[in-house]
Amino acid sequence: MKRVAVGLAALLLAFFVVRSCSGGPEDEARATVKDFISAIRDKEGQEAVKLLYPPFRDALVQDVKIPVQLTEMKPSELLACILSSMGENIKKVKYLDTRKLDDKHVEVLVKVIDRQGVEKLFSFILIKDEKRWKIASMAPVR
């Protein structure tokens, strides 16, 4: 009986070691997109902003049409508020496909269904920085 328990424990340990090592760039990139969407849904805009690739984040900040002089918030804080408010309209998210584009880029295709039942497809392009995958682009798929 002891031998069976030890064998089962070794088998479970091997399974978890192999599983943790098998997460390739596609899995890591998909996890970043999931974290981003979860942060938006949980109204944690600051956490969502941290997952954006800095040049992309800065481009989004430039697209915000509210004059910064009218608010005491930093542009990235304003972006965080906008992202937080977007989460209220998300009803369901499906992660459809993930594909490696090259050694530093991965695309994640996501279907978002809003509260009115409207389905939208989005393509997330992620780039690998020194530590982890960051979202470098988000665009609707037509």
C-alpha contacts under 8 A as a table, 3 or more apart, distances in Angstrom:
res1	aa1	res2	aa2	distance
1	M	4	V	5.17
1	M	5	A	6.38
2	K	5	A	5.17
2	K	6	V	6.19
3	R	6	V	5.16
3	R	7	G	6.03
4	V	7	G	5.01
4	V	8	L	6.03
5	A	8	L	5.08
5	A	9	A	6.12
6	V	9	A	5.09
6	V	10	A	6.15
7	G	10	A	5.11
7	G	11	L	6.13
8	L	11	L	5.02
8	L	12	L	6.19
9	A	12	L	5.17
9	A	13	L	6.12
10	A	13	L	5.07
10	A	14	A	6.11
11	L	14	A	5.13
11	L	15	F	6.18
12	L	15	F	5.03
12	L	16	F	6.32
13	L	16	F	5.31
13	L	17	V	6.16
14	A	17	V	5.12
14	A	18	V	6.08
15	F	18	V	5.31
15	F	19	R	6.01
16	F	19	R	4.96
16	F	20	S	5.97
17	V	20	S	5.26
17	V	21	C	6.25
18	V	21	C	5.17
18	V	22	S	6.07
19	R	22	S	5.18
19	R	23	G	7.07
20	S	23	G	6.12
21	C	24	G	7.98
23	G	26	E	7.65
23	G	27	D	5.44
23	G	28	E	6.59
24	G	27	D	5.42
24	G	28	E	6.37
25	P	28	E	5.06
25	P	29	A	5.97
25	P	100	K	7.35
25	P	106	V	7.39
26	E	29	A	5.18
26	E	30	R	6.07
26	E	98	T	5.92
26	E	99	R	6.22
26	E	100	K	6.19
26	E	106	V	6.37
27	D	30	R	5.11
27	D	31	A	6.14
27	D	98	T	7.92
28	E	31	A	5.09
28	E	32	T	6.44
28	E	133	W	6.98
29	A	32	T	5.11
29	A	33	V	6.53
29	A	106	V	6.61
29	A	107	E	7.99
29	A	108	V	7.47
29	A	126	L	6.50
29	A	133	W	5.62
29	A	134	K	7.75
30	R	33	V	5.15
30	R	34	K	6.21
30	R	98	T	6.89
30	R	108	V	6.27
31	A	34	K	4.97
31	A	35	D	6.07
32	T	35	D	5.02
32	T	36	F	6.12
32	T	51	L	7.09
32	T	133	W	6.49
32	T	134	K	7.00
32	T	135	I	7.76
33	V	36	F	4.96
33	V	37	I	6.18
33	V	108	V	7.61
33	V	124	F	7.56
33	V	135	I	7.45
34	K	37	I	5.24
34	K	38	S	5.96
35	D	38	S	5.04
35	D	39	A	6.04
35	D	48	A	7.63
36	F	39	A	5.16
36	F	40	I	6.35
36	F	47	E	7.60
36	F	48	A	4.98
36	F	51	L	6.45
37	I	40	I	5.05
37	I	41	R	6.12
37	I	48	A	7.56
37	I	87	G	7.83
38	S	41	R	5.03
38	S	42	D	5.99
39	A	42	D	5.06
39	A	43	K	6.11
39	A	44	E	4.87
39	A	45	G	6.39
39	A	47	E	6.09
39	A	48	A	5.38
39	A	84	S	7.75
40	I	43	K	5.05
40	I	44	E	5.78
40	I	45	G	5.87
40	I	48	A	6.30
40	I	83	L	5.83
40	I	84	S	5.05
40	I	85	S	7.64
40	I	86	M	6.74
40	I	87	G	4.81
41	R	44	E	7.58
41	R	84	S	7.06
41	R	86	M	7.60
41	R	87	G	4.03
41	R	88	E	6.44
41	R	90	I	7.00
42	D	84	S	7.44
42	D	87	G	6.99
43	K	83	L	7.57
43	K	84	S	4.15
43	K	85	S	6.71
43	K	87	G	6.37
43	K	88	E	7.95
44	E	47	E	5.51
44	E	48	A	6.52
44	E	80	A	7.55
44	E	84	S	5.84
45	G	48	A	4.93
45	G	49	V	6.13
45	G	79	L	7.54
45	G	80	A	3.93
45	G	81	C	5.78
45	G	82	I	7.46
45	G	83	L	5.32
45	G	84	S	4.64
46	Q	49	V	5.13
46	Q	50	K	6.48
46	Q	77	E	6.95
46	Q	80	A	5.05
46	Q	81	C	7.89
47	E	50	K	5.24
47	E	51	L	6.97
48	A	51	L	5.44
48	A	52	L	7.14
48	A	80	A	7.10
48	A	83	L	7.41
49	V	52	L	5.42
49	V	57	R	7.14
49	V	76	S	7.38
49	V	79	L	7.51
49	V	80	A	6.07
51	L	133	W	7.87
51	L	134	K	5.26
51	L	135	I	6.22
52	L	56	F	6.56
52	L	57	R	5.62
52	L	134	K	5.22
52	L	135	I	4.66
52	L	136	A	6.37
53	Y	56	F	5.38
53	Y	57	R	6.05
53	Y	127	I	7.48
53	Y	134	K	4.93
53	Y	135	I	5.34
53	Y	136	A	5.07
54	P	57	R	4.93
54	P	58	D	6.06
55	P	58	D	5.11
55	P	59	A	6.22
55	P	136	A	7.65
56	F	59	A	5.02
56	F	60	L	6.24
56	F	135	I	7.68
56	F	136	A	5.41
56	F	137	S	6.62
57	R	60	L	5.13
57	R	61	V	6.25
57	R	76	S	7.81
58	D	61	V	5.02
58	D	62	Q	6.32
58	D	76	S	7.99
59	A	62	Q	5.09
59	A	63	D	6.46
60	L	63	D	5.03
60	L	64	V	6.67
60	L	79	L	7.61
61	V	64	V	5.38
61	V	75	P	5.92
61	V	76	S	6.47
61	V	79	L	6.23
62	Q	65	K	7.70
64	V	79	L	7.51
66	I	70	L	7.70
67	P	70	L	5.75
67	P	71	T	7.59
68	V	71	T	5.49
68	V	72	E	7.45
68	V	73	M	7.45
68	V	74	K	7.66
68	V	75	P	6.91
69	Q	72	E	7.27
73	M	77	E	5.86
73	M	78	L	6.09
74	K	77	E	5.15
74	K	78	L	6.35
75	P	78	L	5.06
75	P	79	L	6.27
76	S	79	L	4.97
76	S	80	A	6.18
77	E	80	A	4.92
77	E	81	C	6.35
78	L	81	C	5.13
78	L	82	I	6.39
79	L	82	I	5.08
79	L	83	L	6.19
80	A	83	L	5.11
80	A	84	S	6.10
81	C	84	S	5.04
81	C	85	S	6.29
82	I	85	S	5.25
82	I	86	M	6.45
83	L	86	M	5.19
83	L	87	G	6.94
84	S	87	G	5.68
84	S	88	E	7.77
85	S	88	E	5.94
86	M	89	N	6.00
86	M	90	I	7.40
87	G	90	I	5.43
89	N	114	D	5.44
89	N	115	R	5.55
90	I	93	V	7.56
90	I	112	V	6.87
90	I	113	I	6.27
90	I	114	D	4.61
90	I	115	R	6.14
91	K	112	V	7.60
91	K	113	I	5.63
91	K	114	D	4.94
91	K	115	R	5.19
91	K	117	G	8.00
92	K	112	V	5.94
92	K	113	I	5.07
92	K	114	D	6.84
93	V	110	V	7.00
93	V	111	K	5.76
93	V	112	V	4.66
93	V	113	I	6.29
94	K	110	V	5.74
94	K	111	K	5.06
94	K	112	V	6.52
95	Y	108	V	7.45
95	Y	109	L	6.27
95	Y	110	V	4.62
95	Y	111	K	6.43
96	L	108	V	7.65
96	L	109	L	5.47
96	L	110	V	5.53
96	L	111	K	6.87
97	D	108	V	5.83
97	D	109	L	5.09
97	D	110	V	7.31
98	T	106	V	7.11
98	T	107	E	5.67
98	T	108	V	4.44
98	T	109	L	6.28
99	R	106	V	5.74
99	R	107	E	5.40
99	R	108	V	6.67
100	K	103	D	7.43
100	K	105	H	6.34
100	K	106	V	4.41
100	K	107	E	6.40
101	L	104	K	7.73
101	L	105	H	5.30
101	L	106	V	5.20
101	L	107	E	6.75
102	D	105	H	5.30
102	D	106	V	7.05
104	K	127	I	5.43
104	K	128	K	5.14
105	H	125	I	6.78
105	H	126	L	5.51
105	H	127	I	4.70
105	H	128	K	6.61
106	V	125	I	5.79
106	V	126	L	5.25
106	V	127	I	6.73
107	E	123	S	6.63
107	E	124	F	5.57
107	E	125	I	4.55
107	E	126	L	6.27
108	V	123	S	5.86
108	V	124	F	5.09
108	V	125	I	6.51
108	V	126	L	7.88
109	L	121	L	7.05
109	L	122	F	5.82
109	L	123	S	4.72
109	L	124	F	6.35
110	V	121	L	5.69
110	V	122	F	5.21
110	V	123	S	6.44
110	V	124	F	7.72
111	K	119	E	6.60
111	K	120	K	5.62
111	K	121	L	4.50
111	K	122	F	6.33
112	V	119	E	5.70
112	V	120	K	5.28
112	V	121	L	6.36
112	V	122	F	7.66
113	I	116	Q	7.93
113	I	117	G	5.71
113	I	118	V	5.51
113	I	119	E	4.45
113	I	120	K	6.41
114	D	117	G	5.29
114	D	118	V	5.47
114	D	119	E	6.65
115	R	118	V	7.44
120	K	140	P	7.10
120	K	141	V	7.71
121	L	140	P	5.70
121	L	141	V	5.27
121	L	142	R	7.56
122	F	138	M	6.64
122	F	139	A	5.48
122	F	140	P	4.32
122	F	141	V	5.35
123	S	137	S	7.83
123	S	138	M	5.68
123	S	139	A	5.34
123	S	140	P	6.18
123	S	141	V	6.30
124	F	135	I	6.68
124	F	136	A	7.54
124	F	137	S	5.63
124	F	138	M	4.59
124	F	139	A	6.70
125	I	135	I	6.04
125	I	136	A	5.61
125	I	137	S	5.00
125	I	138	M	6.52
126	L	133	W	6.06
126	L	134	K	5.35
126	L	135	I	4.43
126	L	136	A	5.17
126	L	137	S	6.90
127	I	133	W	5.53
127	I	134	K	5.48
127	I	135	I	6.47
127	I	136	A	6.08
128	K	131	K	7.44
128	K	132	R	5.71
128	K	133	W	4.42
128	K	134	K	6.31
129	D	132	R	5.67
129	D	133	W	6.18
129	D	134	K	7.00
135	I	138	M	7.45
